[in-house]
Amino acid sequence: MILRFKQRFFSWFDSYDIYDENGNTVYVVKGQLSWGHCLKIFDAHGEEIGTVTERIFTFMPKFEMYFKNQYVGCISREFALFKPKYNVECNGWHVEGNVLEWDYTVVSGSGHDVASISKELFNWTDTYLLNIYDPADALCVLMIVLAIDAEKCSRNNG
């Protein structure tokens, strides 16, 4: 399953549209006023299906994931010198990035790839291409990308 994650150009809070290979909207993400990032995820019919919220006052960045209103886990950045690494608490996944922080691989606890994420350059807004190997993992992978993008935004603006 291929998804294109594209930030909206003029939005007061972080807002994103996520499209499939055919250009159909699959998810819409809307940022909300909060202390730290709070991103609500809606399906194509406008029903809220998930939330990613930033935990503040932590040593390393952490983001909580909710499916509907149920807490399912946390995404946390790990200390690493050259390549970014993230731990995904809910599935035993971890994320490994490249030195430039443009490409990431989501890896399961058993070592197989769950998804590959690459940042598309030369766009006006943040745009990522998500190659998700099992469509059932799409929402969780989207939450990971949202957390990584929010963490990079906070780091670059802070």
ABEGO torsion letter per residue (X at the ends): XBBBBBBBABBABBBBBBBBAAGBBABBBBBBBBBEBBBBBBBAAGBBABBBBBBBGBABBBBBBBBEABBAEBBBBBBBAABBBBBBAAAGBBBBBBAAGABBBBBBAAGBBABBBBBBBGBABBBBBBBBABAAAAAAAAAAAAAAAAAAAAAAAX
